[in-house]
């Protein structure tokens, strides 16, 4: 869990993870604040399952460097990349672990998001996006073809945010974690690579309570940055998987996937 100057929401996020029942939990908090603003809130919990680390090279609010510090330290079979202001619903970790056990080859287990926050207009807007994403994800699950997930993710069809997914640790090791060269959309690139190789399972249950508030994705000019990063990750995919597969997925995104 990378964090930057959000002590109140951080404690709420930590408690939501630590209070999960039926599973063993360890949490790594990576503090991106040079002054170590998260240390006291983390210590105040008094929970030995939480490990606090200070990022030696603060990445100016970008979460992927901190995630890459944290995940190699994890000892469990499954990893959850939780943002410092979101909430894990009660029982979700046990449900996701059960899904992994039923499908031992699947790399990612994904669920639905619900939005909350003080700005009702923005909460409603984000919830509409999440509801449409859930519809796409459920249909992708029913068709049970990884290429459908990959096509939609590659070509800007939102299905979930990163915190709504849990990942098998061996799958994270296989793809090498997050690409820190991407300014944004690094989670899309990450899940494209894992789903392409290991597939995904969708659980039609709430996996994340997403706090709508200040975010890198709401800053001025972010649309241009996002589009540039999508082009960058698409270029990576072409290089890794070849032109034929890439253009087949692009055609599918523009045709058949518009109606399913």
FIBALO-358749 format. One record per atom (N, C-alpha, C): residue in three letters; x, y, z. Coordinates in pm, whole numbers, padded with zeros to 5 digits, always signed. Atoms other than C-alpha are relative to their C-alpha. Layout:
ALAXYZ ...
% end
This chain:
UNK+00084-00118+00000 UNK+00000+00000+00000 UNK+00089+00125+00000 UNK-00069-00129+00001 UNK+00182+00315-00116 UNK-00090+00107+00062 UNK+00082-00105-00061 UNK+00070+00625+00074 UNK+00073+00133-00006 UNK-00057-00135+00004 UNK+00121+00999+00054 UNK-00095+00097+00070 UNK+00067-00106-00075 UNK-00008+01236+00324 UNK-00152-00018+00008 UNK+00142+00027-00021 UNK-00345+01067+00386 UNK-00017-00080+00128 UNK-00002+00080-00122 UNK-00322+00961+00751 UNK-00136-00055+00040 UNK+00133+00047-00039 UNK-00697+00940+00819 UNK-00051-00112-00087 UNK+00042+00109+00088 UNK-00802+00742+00511 UNK+00093-00121+00005 UNK-00093+00112-00008 UNK-00484+00533+00544 UNK-00037-00095+00113 UNK+00036+00085-00114 UNK-00586+00407+00887 UNK-00128-00077-00029 UNK+00124+00070+00036 UNK-00935+00323+00758 UNK+00029-00113-00099 UNK-00035+00103+00098 UNK-00787+00134+00462 UNK+00071-00116+00067 UNK-00074+00106-00070 UNK-00548-00057+00688 UNK-00093-00087+00084 UNK+00092+00077-00084 UNK-00822-00157+00930 UNK-00090-00090-00082 UNK+00088+00083+00084 UNK-01041-00281+00646 UNK+00071-00125-00047 UNK-00078+00117+00040 UNK-00761-00514+00536 UNK+00029-00090+00119 UNK-00037+00078-00118 UNK-00657-00622+00885 UNK-00120-00070+00062 UNK+00120+00058-00060 UNK-01017-00698+00988 UNK-00060-00112-00084 UNK+00053+00109+00081 UNK-01070-00954+00711 UNK+00007-00132+00076 UNK+00008+00126-00075 UNK-01177-01288+00856 UNK+00029-00120-00090 UNK-00021+00125+00071 UNK-01082-01641+00756 UNK+00127-00006-00082 UNK-00125-00004+00076 UNK-00743-01543+00610 UNK+00110+00057+00089 UNK-00115-00064-00064 UNK-00395-01451+00726 UNK+00042+00119-00086 UNK-00028-00124+00072 UNK-00304-01093+00631 UNK+00132+00059+00048 UNK-00116-00084-00030 UNK+00024-00902+00615 UNK-00010+00123-00090 UNK+00013-00125+00075 UNK+00040-00539+00503 UNK+00135+00071-00001 UNK-00122-00080+00015 UNK+00334-00339+00370 UNK-00041+00141-00042 UNK+00029-00140+00028 UNK+00290+00038+00387 UNK+00128+00066-00049 UNK-00116-00067+00059 UNK+00531+00224+00158 UNK-00027+00150+00001 UNK+00025-00143-00020 UNK+00549+00589+00264 UNK+00078+00080-00104 UNK-00061-00081+00104 UNK+00613+00820-00031 UNK+00027+00144+00045 UNK-00024-00135-00053 UNK+00635+01129+00191 UNK+00142+00006+00058 UNK-00137-00007-00054 UNK+00999+01235+00256 UNK+00004+00022+00150 UNK+00004-00026-00144 UNK+00897+01348+00606 UNK-00057-00118+00080 UNK+00052+00117-00071 UNK+00745+01009+00687 UNK-00132+00024+00069 UNK+00126-00039-00064 UNK+00393+01137+00751 UNK-00087-00119+00040 UNK+00084+00115-00032 UNK+00244+00785+00765 UNK+00053-00082+00116 UNK-00061+00088-00102 UNK+00478+00643+01028 UNK-00080-00001+00130 UNK+00072-00003-00128 UNK+00290+00762+01337 UNK-00137-00067-00010 UNK+00129+00071+00011 UNK-00057+00654+01211 UNK+00015-00151-00007 UNK-00021+00145+00010 UNK+00083+00310+01123 UNK+00040-00055+00136 UNK-00045+00048-00132 UNK+00261+00272+01458 UNK-00115+00001+00101 UNK+00108-00012-00097 UNK-00053+00382+01643 UNK-00095-00121-00003 UNK+00085+00119+00008 UNK-00234+00069+01522 UNK+00050-00110+00092 UNK-00056+00102-00088 UNK+00003-00147+01724 UNK-00022-00141-00049 UNK+00028+00131+00059 UNK-00043-00438+01484 UNK+00126-00053-00068 UNK-00125+00056+00053 UNK+00257-00658+01411 UNK-00013-00050-00142 UNK+00019+00045+00137 UNK+00103-00762+01080 UNK+00029+00111-00103 UNK-00027-00114+00088 UNK+00176-00414+00938 UNK+00148+00035+00007 UNK-00141-00040+00007 UNK+00526-00330+00822 UNK+00009+00135-00071 UNK-00015-00136+00055 UNK+00617+00034+00758 UNK+00138+00015-00063 UNK-00124-00030+00069 UNK+00882+00131+00503 UNK-00010+00138-00063 UNK-00004-00130+00065 UNK+00986+00470+00374 UNK+00066-00014-00136 UNK-00054+00008+00136 UNK+01040+00499-00002 UNK+00124+00089-00010 UNK-00121-00082+00007 UNK+01401+00613-00053 UNK+00001+00098-00116 UNK+00008-00089+00116 UNK+01307+00776-00384 UNK-00147+00036-00022 UNK+00142-00035+00012 UNK+00965+00944-00343 UNK-00040+00030-00144 UNK+00036-00009+00142 UNK+00783+00917-00679 UNK-00105+00104-00035 UNK+00093-00109+00031 UNK+00567+01232-00659 UNK-00143-00048-00020 UNK+00139+00043+00003 UNK+00241+01052-00594 UNK-00031-00118-00090 UNK+00024+00116+00087 UNK+00282+00770-00847 UNK+00012-00128+00082 UNK-00001+00117-00089 UNK+00195+00436-00682 UNK+00087-00116-00044 UNK-00066+00122+00047 UNK+00379+00186-00903 UNK+00139-00024+00060 UNK-00129+00029-00063 UNK+00731+00238-00758 UNK-00015-00060+00140 UNK+00024+00056-00133 UNK+00599+00176-00407 UNK-00054-00141-00005 UNK+00052+00137+00015 UNK+00407-00130-00520 UNK+00112-00098-00031 UNK-00112+00088+00034 UNK+00724-00271-00671 UNK+00097-00019+00116 UNK-00078+00022-00122 UNK+00900-00219-00337 UNK-00069-00103+00089 UNK+00074+00082-00095 UNK+00624-00394-00146 UNK-00020-00144-00039 UNK+00043+00137+00031 UNK+00523-00701-00343 UNK+00111-00106+00013 UNK-00101+00106-00019 UNK+00863-00882-00340 UNK+00019-00040+00146 UNK-00014+00030-00143 UNK+00851-00868+00043 UNK-00112-00090+00051 UNK+00116+00076-00045 UNK+00515-01044+00064 UNK+00032-00149+00006 UNK-00025+00143-00016 UNK+00516-01404+00184 UNK-00121-00085-00036 UNK+00121+00076+00031 UNK+00158-01502+00097 UNK-00010-00039-00146 UNK+00022+00046+00138 UNK+00028-01673-00216 UNK-00074+00102-00085 UNK+00082-00096+00074 UNK-00200-01383-00310 UNK+00034+00142+00046 UNK-00037-00140-00027 UNK-00139-01007-00330 UNK-00115+00091-00039 UNK+00100-00103+00029 UNK-00377-00714-00313 UNK+00070+00135+00003 UNK-00056-00134+00007 UNK-00258-00370-00427 UNK-00110+00100+00035 UNK+00106-00086-00052 UNK-00480-00147-00213 UNK+00050+00144+00009 UNK-00034-00141-00015 UNK-00475+00232-00240 UNK-00026+00044+00144 UNK+00002-00042-00140 UNK-00439+00428+00083 UNK-00128+00070+00041 UNK+00126-00066-00037 UNK-00789+00577+00072 UNK-00122-00085-00034 UNK+00111+00088+00035 UNK-01001+00279-00035 UNK-00026-00100+00113 UNK+00045+00091-00105 UNK-01181+00013+00171 UNK-00024-00138-00059 UNK+00030+00138+00038 UNK-01188-00366+00146 UNK-00126-00044+00072 UNK+00123+00045-00067 UNK-01542-00497+00213 UNK+00023-00125+00084 UNK-00011+00117-00087 UNK-01582-00753+00490 UNK-00021-00129-00081 UNK+00013+00131+00063 UNK-01530-01109+00369 UNK+00059-00013-00138 UNK-00046+00009+00138 UNK-01374-01021+00036 UNK+00124-00086-00015 UNK-00123+00078+00015 UNK-01031-01173+00094 UNK-00029-00150+00004 UNK+00034+00142-00007 UNK-01182-01507+00195 UNK-00068-00046-00128 UNK+00069+00037+00124 UNK-01407-01508-00112 UNK+00097-00009-00116 UNK-00098+00003+00108 UNK-01117-01426-00345 UNK+00093-00120+00013 UNK-00087+00116-00020 UNK-00893-01691-00189 UNK-00071-00131-00036 UNK+00076+00119+00037 UNK-01169-01949-00232 UNK-00008-00014-00152 UNK+00004+00004+00146 UNK-01196-01854-00600 UNK+00133-00045-00057 UNK-00132+00046+00044 UNK-00821-01896-00647 UNK+00016-00150+00022 UNK-00013+00143-00030 UNK-00842-02238-00482 UNK-00080-00084-00099 UNK+00082+00073+00097 UNK-01120-02345-00721 UNK+00064-00002-00139 UNK-00059-00014+00134 UNK-00920-02229-01024 UNK+00150+00022+00016 UNK-00141-00012-00037 UNK-00552-02301-00952 UNK+00090+00059-00108 UNK-00083-00058+00106 UNK-00429-02170-01288 UNK-00028+00147-00027 UNK+00040-00139+00027 UNK-00605-01831-01286 UNK+00092+00096+00075 UNK-00094-00095-00059 UNK-00381-01530-01221 UNK-00065+00113+00077 UNK+00064-00117-00058 UNK-00635-01263-01120 UNK-00144-00032+00036 UNK+00141+00005-00040 UNK-00963-01256-00927 UNK-00047+00144+00017 UNK+00049-00138+00008 UNK-01168-00940-00987 UNK-00143+00006+00050 UNK+00138-00021-00043 UNK-01484-00802-00831 UNK-00049+00139-00036 UNK+00061-00129+00030 UNK-01713-00500-00847 UNK+00053+00110+00091 UNK-00033-00119-00078 UNK-01640-00147-00724 UNK-00128+00076+00034 UNK+00104-00098-00033 UNK-01873+00087-00540 UNK+00069+00129+00041 UNK-00060-00130-00028 UNK-01797+00457-00514 UNK-00063+00063+00124 UNK+00052-00078-00111 UNK-01830+00673-00204 UNK+00085+00126+00014 UNK-00074-00124-00019 UNK-01722+01022-00102 UNK-00094+00115+00030 UNK+00078-00117-00039 UNK-01835+01372-00017 UNK-00067+00069-00117 UNK+00057-00066+00118 UNK-01899+01499-00371 UNK-00100-00093-00068 UNK+00101+00092+00052 UNK-02230+01337-00467 UNK+00000-00007-00152 UNK+00001+00001+00146 UNK-02204+01442-00832 UNK+00111-00089-00055 UNK-00110+00082+00047 UNK-01864+01280-00873 UNK-00019-00147+00038 UNK+00029+00139-00039 UNK-01971+00971-00680 UNK-00096-00064-00100 UNK+00096+00055+00097 UNK-02268+00926-00914 UNK+00067-00027-00135 UNK-00067+00018+00129 UNK-02048+00974-01221 UNK+00091-00122+00002 UNK-00089+00116-00008 UNK-01789+00722-01103 UNK-00079-00130+00013 UNK+00078+00122-00016 UNK-02058+00474-01003 UNK-00060-00044-00132 UNK+00048+00037+00134 UNK-02203+00488-01354 UNK+00110-00072-00078 UNK-00113+00065+00067 UNK-01857+00402-01491 UNK+00022-00140+00056 UNK-00023+00130-00061 UNK-01818+00118-01242 UNK-00111-00099-00036 UNK+00111+00088+00036 UNK-02163-00022-01322 UNK+00014-00050-00143 UNK-00023+00042+00138 UNK-02085-00026-01693 UNK+00119-00095-00008 UNK-00115+00090-00003 UNK-01746-00183-01621 UNK-00037-00137+00052 UNK+00044+00129-00053 UNK-01912-00454-01413 UNK-00079-00079-00103 UNK+00076+00067+00105 UNK-02149-00530-01698 UNK+00095-00064-00102 UNK-00097+00054+00096 UNK-01855-00573-01938 UNK+00076-00119+00060 UNK-00078+00106-00064 UNK-01661-00783-01688 UNK-00082-00128+00014 UNK+00085+00118-00016 UNK-01955-01015-01621 UNK-00019-00072-00132 UNK+00013+00063+00132 UNK-02005-01074-01992 UNK+00130-00065-00043 UNK-00130+00060+00033 UNK-01632-01136-02037 UNK+00018-00130+00075 UNK-00011+00122-00080 UNK-01646-01392-01756 UNK-00085-00112-00060 UNK+00087+00104+00056 UNK-01939-01574-01915 UNK+00055-00059-00128 UNK-00059+00050+00124 UNK-01758-01601-02247 UNK+00130-00075+00026 UNK-00116+00076-00047 UNK-01448-01726-02058 UNK+00113-00005-00102 UNK-00111-00009+00093 UNK-01189-01605-02307 UNK+00092+00115+00042 UNK-00089-00108-00044 UNK-00883-01410-02184 UNK+00017+00111-00102 UNK-00023-00103+00101 UNK-00850-01228-02516 UNK-00108+00110+00007 UNK+00106-00100-00013 UNK-01183-01052-02447 UNK+00039+00103+00106 UNK-00049-00091-00103 UNK-01048-00906-02123 UNK+00111+00089-00055 UNK-00116-00074+00049 UNK-00723-00806-02293 UNK-00040+00105-00102 UNK+00043-00094+00102 UNK-00894-00643-02589 UNK-00067+00122+00063 UNK+00070-00112-00063 UNK-01120-00434-02370 UNK+00095+00088+00080 UNK-00093-00079-00080 UNK-00841-00326-02136 UNK+00096+00080-00088 UNK-00095-00067+00089 UNK-00602-00240-02419 UNK-00058+00124-00066 UNK+00060-00107+00080 UNK-00849-00014-02593 UNK-00104+00080+00080 UNK+00066-00099-00084 UNK-00984+00189-02303 UNK-00146-00031+00031 UNK+00133+00038-00046 UNK-01293-00007-02205 UNK+00012-00036+00149 UNK-00014+00022-00144 UNK-01300+00028-01825 UNK-00084-00119+00044 UNK+00075+00108-00063 UNK-01396-00292-01643 UNK+00019-00003+00151 UNK-00025-00002-00143 UNK-01239-00246-01300 UNK+00118+00094+00027 UNK-00120-00071-00043 UNK-00989-00038-01105 UNK+00091-00101+00070 UNK-00097+00098-00047 UNK-00673-00204-00980 UNK-00030-00057+00137 UNK+00027+00048-00134 UNK-00783-00227-00618 UNK-00112-00102+00009 UNK+00107+00100+00003 UNK-01078-00447-00719 UNK+00051-00138-00038 UNK-00059+00127+00042 UNK-00838-00724-00820 UNK+00096-00053+00106 UNK-00106+00068-00075 UNK-00634-00976-00623 UNK+00077-00086-00098 UNK-00090+00063+00096 UNK-00337-01140-00792 UNK+00077-00114+00065 UNK-00084+00109-00048 UNK-00160-01470-00752 UNK+00147+00046-00002 UNK-00137-00050-00011 UNK+00193-01393-00633 UNK+00089-00055-00113 UNK-00083+00058+00106 UNK+00350-01633-00885 UNK-00023+00069-00133 UNK+00028-00073+00124 UNK+00178-01440-01165 UNK+00070+00135+00000 UNK-00072-00128-00009 UNK+00322-01110-01041 UNK+00148-00022-00027 UNK-00141+00031+00024 UNK+00667-01269-01036 UNK+00025-00026-00148 UNK-00020+00035+00141 UNK+00619-01399-01390 UNK+00004+00122-00091 UNK+00002-00119+00087 UNK+00542-01055-01537 UNK+00092+00111+00049 UNK-00099-00097-00048 UNK+00790-00866-01320 UNK-00054+00124+00064 UNK+00055-00117-00068 UNK+00556-00627-01142 UNK-00044+00109-00095 UNK+00052-00114+00074 UNK+00458-00280-01260 UNK+00109+00067-00083 UNK-00090-00076+00087 UNK+00617-00082-01543 UNK+00002+00145+00048 UNK-00006-00134-00059 UNK+00733+00237-01371 UNK+00027+00108-00104 UNK-00021-00101+00105 UNK+00804+00407-01706 UNK-00133+00063-00042 UNK+00132-00055+00033 UNK+00427+00460-01747 UNK-00040+00100+00108 UNK+00037-00103-00097 UNK+00319+00785-01583 UNK-00135-00030+00064 UNK+00129+00048-00050 UNK-00040+00660-01547 UNK-00036-00125-00081 UNK+00050+00120+00066 UNK-00235+00351-01660 UNK+00094-00119+00015 UNK-00091+00112-00021 UNK+00044+00128-01529 UNK-00075-00122+00053 UNK+00078+00114-00046 UNK-00223-00086-01361 UNK-00068-00071-00116 UNK+00058+00063+00119 UNK-00392-00145-01699 UNK+00105-00088-00068 UNK-00109+00077+00060 UNK-00060-00256-01847 UNK+00029-00126+00082 UNK-00030+00111-00090 UNK+00003-00480-01544 UNK-00104-00111-00015 UNK+00103+00102+00007 UNK-00333-00658-01561 UNK-00017-00057-00141 UNK-00002+00054+00136 UNK-00319-00690-01940 UNK+00102-00113-00010 UNK-00106+00101+00010 UNK+00008-00880-01908 UNK-00034-00125+00079 UNK+00035+00117-00081 UNK-00117-01106-01629 UNK-00117-00076-00060 UNK+00117+00069+00053 UNK-00457-01181-01782 UNK+00034-00069-00133 UNK-00041+00063+00126 UNK-00301-01249-02124 UNK+00068-00134+00024 UNK-00078+00121-00026 UNK-00077-01513-01967 UNK-00073-00100+00088 UNK+00056+00091-00101 UNK-00287-01654-01683 UNK-00152+00002+00010 UNK+00145-00005-00007 UNK-00650-01555-01735 UNK-00052+00070+00125 UNK+00064-00073-00109 UNK-00898-01393-01496 UNK-00130-00067+00040 UNK+00129+00044-00050 UNK-01197-01481-01282 UNK-00073+00121+00055 UNK+00080-00112-00050 UNK-01476-01234-01211 UNK-00101-00050+00101 UNK+00099+00028-00103 UNK-01675-01251-00889 UNK-00103+00112+00002 UNK+00105-00101+00002 UNK-02008-01073-00901 UNK-00035+00040+00143 UNK+00016-00048-00136 UNK-01963-00923-00555 UNK+00089+00123+00017 UNK-00079-00121-00021 UNK-01825-00596-00421 UNK+00137-00037+00055 UNK-00138+00028-00038 UNK-01447-00619-00400 UNK+00072+00122+00053 UNK-00068-00124-00039 UNK-01363-00254-00333 UNK-00100+00112+00019 UNK+00071-00126-00021 UNK-01518+00056-00184 UNK+00098+00111-00036 UNK-00092-00095+00062 UNK-01356+00330-00392 UNK-00035+00142+00043 UNK+00023-00135-00050 UNK-01318+00672-00233 UNK+00022+00101-00113 UNK-00009-00104+00102 UNK-01387+00956-00477 UNK+00052+00127+00067 UNK-00062-00118-00060 UNK-01157+01245-00391 UNK+00116+00047-00084 UNK-00117-00047+00076 UNK-00834+01419-00494 UNK+00080-00117-00056 UNK-00067+00111+00068 UNK-00644+01206-00742 UNK+00084+00053-00115 UNK-00079-00032+00120 UNK-00375+01218-01008 UNK-00086-00001-00125 UNK+00083+00017+00118 UNK-00648+01114-01251 UNK-00100+00113-00019 UNK+00091-00113+00013 UNK-00839+01438-01192 UNK+00075+00131-00023 UNK-00075-00124+00016 UNK-00557+01685-01248 UNK-00016+00053-00143 UNK+00012-00059+00135 UNK-00565+01928-01545 UNK+00095-00067-00099 UNK-00082+00058+00106 UNK-00438+01781-01871 UNK+00016-00151+00007 UNK-00021+00144-00017 UNK-00473+01420-01755 UNK-00046-00080-00121 UNK+00048+00075+00116 UNK-00664+01315-02068 UNK+00112-00023-00101 UNK-00111+00015+00094 UNK-00361+01381-02287 UNK+00105-00097+00054 UNK-00097+00091-00062 UNK-00132+01202-02041 UNK-00049-00144-00010 UNK+00058+00135+00005 UNK-00367+00903-02025 UNK+00008-00057-00141 UNK-00004+00048+00138 UNK-00392+00878-02405 UNK+00142-00035-00043 UNK-00140+00028+00033 UNK-00014+00897-02438 UNK+00045-00132+00063 UNK-00039+00123-00066 UNK+00029+00618-02186 UNK-00069-00122-00061 UNK+00065+00110+00071 UNK-00230+00402-02361 UNK+00076-00034-00128 UNK-00078+00028+00122 UNK-00032+00442-02685 UNK+00130-00072+00035 UNK-00125+00063-00042 UNK+00282+00344-02496 UNK-00022-00147+00037 UNK+00022+00139-00038 UNK+00133+00029-02346 UNK-00048-00084-00119 UNK+00039+00072+00121 UNK-00027-00064-02680 UNK+00123-00034-00084 UNK-00125+00027+00073 UNK+00314-00032-02844 UNK+00076-00115+00063 UNK-00065+00112-00070 UNK+00458-00261-02578 UNK-00066-00132-00036 UNK+00072+00123+00030 UNK+00187-00517-02648 UNK+00031-00047-00142 UNK-00034+00037+00138 UNK+00254-00508-03024 UNK+00137-00065-00006 UNK-00137+00052+00002 UNK+00624-00566-02963 UNK+00007-00139+00063 UNK-00008+00126-00073 UNK+00562-00851-02720 UNK-00080-00112-00068 UNK+00091+00103+00048 UNK+00275-01032-02895 UNK-00018-00002-00151 UNK+00005+00001+00146 UNK+00308-00936-03261 UNK-00114+00082-00057 UNK+00097-00086+00066 UNK+00115-00726-03508 UNK-00133-00070-00023 UNK+00125+00070+00033 UNK-00139-00993-03602 UNK-00093-00005+00120 UNK+00085+00009-00120 UNK-00264-01047-03248 UNK-00049+00139+00041 UNK+00038-00134-00042 UNK-00262-00677-03170 UNK-00115+00054-00084 UNK+00104-00057+00085 UNK-00472-00577-03470 UNK-00127-00083+00002 UNK+00120+00081-00019 UNK-00708-00869-03420 UNK-00077+00050+00124 UNK+00063-00050-00121 UNK-00775-00743-03066 UNK-00059+00139-00020 UNK+00050-00134+00028 UNK-00815-00388-03190 UNK-00129-00006-00081 UNK+00120+00016+00081 UNK-01067-00497-03452 UNK-00116-00051+00085 UNK+00105+00053-00086 UNK-01259-00697-03194 UNK-00056+00108+00091 UNK+00045-00107-00090 UNK-01273-00397-02958 UNK-00093+00097-00072 UNK+00079-00097+00077 UNK-01421-00183-03237 UNK-00126-00059-00061 UNK+00114+00063+00067 UNK-01673-00438-03363 UNK-00079-00085+00097 UNK+00083+00097-00072 UNK-01799-00747-03183 UNK-00012+00035+00148 UNK+00008-00028-00144 UNK-01714-00631-02829 UNK-00086+00121+00033 UNK+00090-00112-00024 UNK-01928-00322-02872 UNK-00143-00048+00030 UNK+00138+00049-00014 UNK-02238-00542-02867 UNK-00011-00117+00100 UNK+00006+00109-00099 UNK-02144-00805-02605 UNK+00060+00048+00131 
% end
